[in-house]
Amino acid sequence: MKKRWFSLALALMMALSLAVPAFAAENGAPVGSYTVDLDKPDDAEMGADGEFTVRYLTSSRSYEEPNLRVDLTRTIPQGDSFTWTGLRASHTTYFRFFTDLDNDGTYDERLVIKESEKYVLAPYEEKYSVSLTQISGRPQPAGTFASMLEEMGGELSQDSSGVMTLAIPSNSLCQFFGGDTLFEWGIMRGGGSDVVAKGTMLFTAEEQTAEPVPEFTDVPEWCAQAVAWAAGKGVAQGTGGDKFTPGNPCTHEQILTFLYRAVRNKGAAAAEDMALALEWAREKGMIGDFFDPKDGCTRADAVSYIWQVKGSPEAEAAGSFTDVDADAAYAAAVSWAVETGIVEGYPDGGFQPGTVCSRGVIATMLHRTYVPEARLK
């Protein structure tokens, strides 16, 4: 294809067009939520499959002839989301969006522009006005990328050093663009074309067909939705037969396995997940050499793990619990988890950081973490 981009854009386009390792050549691209760690991206996890016809915009903002693309890396159905962790202000981003609103089988590139200090979708035109302040289809700083997706309904947080975690739910993106949306993106180091990670996602307005959810006979109403979500997503399994034993203490190795599966989001639990989860947690600095995986996971431990997985974001205000010292290692995690609606304190003004969590409590925390609608108001 002939592209009349300026030199940097051309270099980025060439980088983005590199082949993605095939992960799902036989079964199609992976489906469901996914988190890409920009500090340690794994292209093999992304996959490459799916056949789409797209029309790109030229530098004069008119459409080229349709082109066949076979590089879909993931499908994000309604109710799921895509997350980037490790996004830094020093990164350069490149992204484009495509929709098939006339249902002719061809996805047309759409322009996101900036108008009156807001990011908006330019009305569809066969040739767009050159006076528009174009945002998509051109290299942009990571901050612009993050603020744009946040305006589209994404969730943005930063840790104390400014490293960002950015998530965009499928329902928010599809609502902004008016239907199923192809989203092509790349993250580069600095202002050059050294690609850290890239992908082409199909965000769909349809829900993923759910796997049969195990019917547990011992789950009380207070955690029923959370347990059903965890079992249905392959995050947590039962303990045998038709039992989940929600009142049993949750160990460190169990919550880390649940978190690992939630981040991986492949929909099926496997016997080796626990060993993989502990290795994953150790690589991320969540556990150390003196860690005992069989110990019970306390409320402080649980929010600390979740907080670290979500990028260690800062809360807008510090918590004020009578039993959480301001300089405690877990204080920032507690403040964020309470502010986000993942957990709450007790009527006596305490948080009870040393209380060991049950399996039902952990399932509830994770449900609120990954399903915003389930959070405390």
Steps between C-alpha positions, in 0.01 A plus 500: 500500500617849427509719807582867485579544868784718618820310588426414864152375426639288217752342735229427755273350238777267385558389856131440562473290185747239625355151527360405839588146621209266431337374818154406384537412134255212521245625751494873421633790700471481880180640649449690825665757723876530490776700671824577317794587726708751303797428727493136392268452198442149367405510132438124499214550743322735262451269203435594137197396301182640350432638153373852447472737208587858593527836328780724624504877477783663307686809615249707300223336710329318216453121491726253324370188329397219740783282632481154654654474846565171681651608828228523761668435834205487736122537522365696796128424542244711683571494874877444458786747472857548382764638737850643461729512805842666504392783267744790538501865395815424299312258274373600159172347385338439164139393466216478250135402519276332240123441490261324262186700567345428160556122546662456159784289638760776472627683808565867423759695695337765719656822617517596865553875519536762769230764508446754780753311716304175468570183304215433258428274205495692173179438300562248223615654171648351183754782526555673832577870534872576531418761765404239759736456796583135440590279798471140373720386214793712613773445759392634838655524847387234746320766702280589202423132439407451867283810533318417174411148614403632842252737333364203303418325829834346590653477845834677556717485811861593579744386765721737699765502223248587230481155338150455359251214493234546234193280436231540233177296530346368180161650579648851537697485174206355305271767639739776393531364144142376467570128459772238454838670477841387373771667705856494367766622743872506562715620790851622416798601711567871494423671172640224280369185338632246755177311566435387857164336424231516234169343407173520311196438720140448400276651767153353452158614614397138558561307818728198497318167518545393859636163603271294724545623857532237773202497735633505854267403781686672786522861380301760701327793334755763608771354274291305248550741207872528568549123520296446181716760323825347626395148402360610164818691412726214604646715779409262785393139517295305749655283768338177391160382387247782522691689774683833488553525879478880504557511876838325486810717551663612174875443485758717327550245226127490436445875462811533283371219280162675473669829408727331247202341327305828505789682330570216255128461421511183295175372646618158618679412822788253478686289756828681441351845560608520864869446421479745209322753722769490768773542240304790346453668839868463584605651165269798566653555844176415683659228712851440634727223621331465841153467356290207633235409240300296753444790740156656518459815291404800716293798393820707479667232286200472268466872422879526462506225238206646309646852522834384358334310214305817411821702478525636860278804430478785747173576675373855489490507880664291770280272709440573867457163668584471867706185447690594182815704564570765237849357446387135478621320187140428405350842584496628142339176381228524765422863408476417130290184550250681722482804270450273196218306666676165526480474878378704797580542866303407810248707700751544785732695269745217450611308192616182675809461276612183679174307455540197273264509201269216406473369144163672467645834609788472252259410218298810592806726496610370161149531358493867601850550359422370152128584473451872570122459528552272800694758702381661818336837443 
